[in-house]
Each structure stands twice: as C-alpha cells, then as structure tokens.
Amino acid sequence: MSPNGTVRYDSVTDLPPLVERAVALARQEGFPCSCRPEQGRLLFALAAGAEVIGETGTGCGVGLAWLASGARPGARLVTVELDAARAARAAALFSDCPQVTVLPGDWPEIYPQGPFDLLVLDGGAQGKSDGRPADPDLLLRPGGTLVIDDLTPAWDWPPRFAGQIDEARMRWLSYPGLDATELRLAPDLAALVATRRFPATR
C-alpha cells in the first residue's frame, strides 16, 4: 500500500478489468494509498503459482484485484481490512468473485485462514513491524512466499531508513527459515520477497 499509489494509475493503460474497477473505487472513495502498478504486476505474477493466497490491508482492493487477476482457477484468496466500512465496499467490489473473501478486522484475523502459499503483508504496519510481526512459520506452508511491499530501495548494507539501521527490514532478511531478497520495482520502490524453507530431510 503506497501513500500515493492511486494517482500512479492516471497514465496506465491495459489494466486487468478487475484492477480497473478497484482503482475506480479508490478514486471514488478518495483513497490515495493503493498498491502501485509496479507492485501489482509482481503480485499478478506470484499469484499464478499459489493455491491459497492471503493479504493484510485490503484498502479499496487494488492489490487484491491484481492477485485475483493473476490467480489460477480454483485458487482461494482471503484479505483482511481494519476499516469495516472500507472492507464492506471492497467485498461488494468482489461480490462476483466467489474465490475471494474480504474479512473486516485487524490483520491477525488472517491466521485462521492459513497456512498460505502466498501472503502479502500490505497496508501500513499490518504485521510487518508493528511490535507483533507476522509469524511466517504459522502463516506459510513450506515453500510458501511472503511479500512485504512499499519499501524504499536499499543502497547500502546493512539497509538504513531515516539514517538508522532498518531493523524491520533486517528482521525479514535474516529470519531463520526464510530465504529473502529485495526486489527493486522502480527507482523509488522495492519489495521483499521471501520463501519459507522446506524442513530438512535425512
């Protein structure tokens, strides 16, 4: 969820129809913090390899629309939105998509819906670094993928934010049991993509 994500669609064409509808809802609601197109294309690609997909921070459903548009037939998608009124509007947008469930509530409501093949931690803190970060050992299947979006690209090591070591980013890059890397999606935008390791076999 990017602070100026919705406006980034002003000059973008050839969007999936569901994404177009979600962007239109965000504009109608005056909601500026939609998933940017660069991030959306990443989600579209990753969704194709997942059967169970989770997202925290639905917003007006732009990121969810990218996921649903890229998902294979039979995939199940679950998203959680803290703002109940916004969750209801997003649910209405996806009312003709039976594979999509929009839940009102705080982000930990995603736990009972997992484990996931693909989980997107979106929307502000939402399990990224808010003092109770998401537990990938519980939320991801072995081989499952975690996406943490809306980061400023790192230019040195260890990565820094506002002049300080970015402890939240370091947590994910060094988390035991995850293989993680940073992907630069635009000169000012990056995402972390991590895969949960399979248990060791003898």
C-alpha atoms as one frame of an Amber mdcrd trajectory, in Angstrom:
protein
   0.000   0.000   0.000   1.746   3.119  -1.238   0.907   6.626   0.071   0.477
   7.929  -3.484  -0.338   4.671  -5.187  -3.761   5.520  -6.622  -2.512   8.504
  -8.624   0.121   6.272 -10.252  -2.645   4.716 -12.351  -3.548   8.003 -14.046
  -1.396   7.270 -17.097  -1.500   3.447 -17.026  -3.478   1.592 -19.679  -4.290
  -2.065 -20.411  -5.036  -2.953 -16.809  -6.900  -6.159 -15.960 -10.621  -5.277
 -15.771 -10.850  -6.117 -12.061  -7.909  -3.826 -11.329  -9.591  -1.036 -13.304
 -12.697  -1.401 -11.148 -10.689  -1.375  -7.924  -8.771   1.741  -8.994 -12.083
   3.420  -9.867 -13.372   2.603  -6.368 -10.212   4.039  -4.782 -10.644   7.251
  -6.768 -14.340   7.441  -5.879 -13.517   6.985  -2.190 -10.644   9.456  -2.276
  -8.359   6.653  -1.081  -4.775   7.521  -2.090  -2.858   4.532  -0.710  -3.404
   1.867  -3.347  -0.878  -0.740  -4.413   1.290   0.798  -7.142   1.229  -0.689
 -10.662   4.803  -1.971 -10.331   3.884  -3.845  -7.164   0.661  -5.057  -8.734
   2.492  -6.674 -11.624   4.680  -8.554  -9.157   1.601  -9.793  -7.278  -0.057
 -10.812 -10.543   2.938 -12.990 -11.434   3.336 -14.552  -7.994  -0.369 -15.362
  -7.687  -0.173 -17.761 -10.624   1.851 -20.200  -8.537  -0.371 -20.230  -5.439
  -3.484 -22.102  -4.403  -4.157 -20.267  -1.122  -3.418 -16.531  -1.101  -3.644
 -14.137   1.847  -3.377 -10.373   2.157  -3.449  -7.944   5.054  -4.677  -4.410
   4.434  -7.276  -4.620   1.660  -7.779  -0.896   1.203 -10.081  -0.485  -1.780
  -8.922  -3.775  -3.236  -6.360  -2.746  -5.841  -3.661  -5.176  -4.700  -6.302
  -7.851  -4.202  -7.530  -7.254  -7.757  -4.016  -7.831  -9.101  -3.813 -11.062
  -7.088  -7.238 -12.279  -8.179  -6.496 -11.428 -11.811  -3.296 -13.469 -11.769
  -4.563 -16.383  -9.688  -5.166 -19.781 -11.256  -8.692 -21.245 -11.434  -9.646
 -22.792  -8.109  -7.309 -20.633  -6.034  -8.675 -19.217  -2.769  -7.962 -15.612
  -1.758  -8.533 -14.098   1.699  -7.892 -10.497   2.706  -8.369  -8.579   5.966
  -9.198  -4.859   6.266  -9.222  -2.924   9.553 -11.723  -0.288   8.376 -15.089
  -2.098   8.447 -16.816   0.293   6.027 -13.956   0.022   3.564 -13.970  -3.767
   3.922 -17.677  -3.796   3.045 -17.096  -1.707  -0.077 -14.233  -3.953  -1.161
 -16.369  -7.040  -0.536 -19.070  -5.566  -2.772 -16.490  -4.963  -5.494 -15.532
  -8.661  -5.418 -19.081  -9.978  -4.968 -18.931 -11.797  -8.307 -15.616 -13.472
  -7.402 -16.565 -16.461  -5.204 -12.917 -17.355  -4.686 -12.324 -14.056  -2.836
 -13.189 -13.448   0.827 -12.884  -9.973   2.378 -12.843 -10.008   6.175 -13.267
  -6.951   8.408 -10.843  -6.852  11.309  -7.260  -6.378  12.407  -4.548  -8.189
  10.484  -4.158 -11.184  12.875  -7.577 -12.343  11.670  -5.618 -13.781   8.736
  -4.099 -16.547  10.912  -7.086 -18.935  10.933  -7.294 -18.682   7.138  -3.804
 -20.076   6.543  -1.342 -21.503   6.008  -0.764 -19.785   2.678   1.168 -20.429
  -0.484   1.416 -16.651  -0.924   0.952 -13.990   1.757   1.145 -10.247   1.114
   1.711  -8.035   4.159   0.206  -4.795   2.961  -1.234  -1.642   4.422   0.915
   0.293   6.874   2.327  -1.899   9.641  -0.143  -4.785   9.195   2.179  -7.424
  10.599   5.364  -6.061   9.046   6.949  -4.354  12.041   4.325  -3.064  14.455
   5.594  -4.791  17.593   3.738  -8.010  16.788   5.123  -9.015  13.408   3.577
 -11.849  11.471   4.885 -15.341  12.144   5.837 -16.951   8.816   6.230 -20.354
  10.490   2.497 -20.340  11.171   1.284 -18.397   8.153   3.253 -20.002   5.323
   3.329 -23.518   4.016   6.842 -24.856   3.353   7.794 -23.351   0.017   5.275
 -20.546   0.522   6.100 -16.978  -0.445   5.880 -13.825   1.674   5.782 -10.339
   0.121   6.488  -7.173   2.089   5.809  -4.139  -0.022   6.234  -0.376  -0.160
   9.899  -0.115   0.804  12.472   2.444  -0.197  15.258   0.666  -2.101  18.337
  -0.097  -0.022  21.586   1.381  -1.293  23.994   0.001   1.300  24.413  -2.750
   3.856  23.012  -3.010   6.372  19.963  -1.251   4.904  19.062   2.043   6.524
  15.938   4.116   6.876  15.967   7.724   8.128  19.663   7.357   8.911  19.206
   4.326  11.160  19.619   0.618  10.501  16.279  -0.618   9.192  15.606  -3.209
  11.880  12.245  -4.237  10.420  13.789  -4.983   7.042  16.719  -6.768   8.671
  14.301  -8.985  10.598  12.853 -10.371   7.388  16.140 -10.600   5.516  17.719
 -12.615   8.336  14.678 -14.530   9.624  15.570 -18.187  10.314  13.776 -20.479
   7.922  13.243 -17.855   5.221  15.252 -17.178   2.091  14.632 -13.489   1.403
  15.755 -10.914  -1.112  14.901  -7.341  -2.018  13.471  -6.638  -5.471  13.730
  -3.142  -6.894  10.450  -2.427  -8.690  11.110   1.240  -9.515  13.843   3.759
  -8.665  11.871   4.690  -5.529  10.120   1.404  -4.750  11.217  -2.016  -3.531
   9.661  -5.143  -2.067  10.989  -8.018  -0.028  10.142 -11.475  -1.306  10.830
 -14.422   0.994  10.247 -18.152   0.681   9.796 -20.461   3.645  12.334 -23.265
   3.540  11.285 -26.884   3.421  12.106 -28.930   6.533  15.453 -30.658   6.351
  15.285 -34.316   5.368  17.688 -37.062   6.336
